[in-house]
C-alpha cells in the first residue's frame, strides 16, 4: 500500500514537472506537494478502517481538509502570478543548461518529502483499535481543537496576505496588518502548530516517533526552505521598509509588536 502511494506521489510530481517544462514556472511543485499528501490521506482513509472511528474522522477527513485548503490557496497564488516565483527563478538560473534535469530531480525529491510527511496520517489510520488506550477520546478532541485553531489561523493569514498583494497600491510595501502585525510569518507558525496534532493523537496508541514531525517542520520553516529565503528576498526588494518591520515584529511566534 505504501509503495503504491509513493508511486502516486511520483506520478503527480512527474505530471507537474511536464507542466513546468512547458510554461517554465516551477511553482507548481508547491501545489503538487500538498495535493500528493491529500491524495495519500484520502486513499488510506477509504481503504482502511482499523483505527477508532473518531480517529478516522479527524485524520482522514480533518487532515484532508487541511491539505486541500492549502492546495487551493497555493494553486490560486500560482495562477495569479505572471512570473516565476523568485525561489525557483534563482534555481533555474543556478542550474543553467541542466535546468530540466535539475528540476526533474527536485520534483522527485519533493515526491519523497510528500510521502514522508504523509506517514503520520497513514500510521494513525492503520493502527488497529485494540492498540488505542483510554485516552483516545480526550486526546482526539484536544488534537481536533488544535487542528481547528491552526486551520483558522493559517487561512486568515493566507487570505490577509493574498488580498494585500492584490492591491497595486501596496507594491513595494510590507504587510504589517492583521495577524502579520504580530508575526512576520504567521502562516508558517500555524503550519508548524498543525503538526502537533499527530503526535498528540499518537500518544494514545504509543506512536511516540511522531513527535519528530513538529521538529522537522520547524527545521524546514525556520532554517531551510521557509523563513531565511523569504527574509532575504524581502530585504532585497523592500529594503528599509522591511528592516523596520523586522525591528518591531516577532519573527515566528505571534507576539505584541515593539514600539
PETA-V909979 format. One line per field, one symbol per residue. phi: phi as a letter, one per 40 degrees, with the letter a starting at -180 (. if undefined). psi: psi as a letter, one per 30 degrees, with the letter a starting at -180 (. if undefined). Layout:
# PETA-V909979
phi=???
psi=???
This chain:
# PETA-V909979
phi=.cccccccccccccccccccccbfbccccccccccccdcdcccccccbbccddccdcccccccccdccccccccccccccccbcdddccccccccfcccccccccccccccccccdccddcccccbcddccccccdcccccccccccccccccccccccccccccccdcccgbbcbbgcccbacacccccccddccdcccccccbgcccccccccdccccccbbcbcdcccccccccbfcdccccccbbdcbcdadccc
psi=eeeeeeeeeeeeeeefeeeefefhjfffeeeeeeeeeeeeeeeeeefkhelkeeeeeeeeeeeeeefeeeeeeeeeeefekflkkeefeeeeeefbfgeeeeeeeeeeeeeeeeeeffeeeeeefgjleffkafgeeeeeeeeeeeeeeeeeeeeeeeeeeeeeffjffgkflkjglbffffkfieeeefeeeeffeeeeefffggifffffeeeeeeeeeefdfceeeeeeeeeeffbeeeeeeeefkkedkklkll.
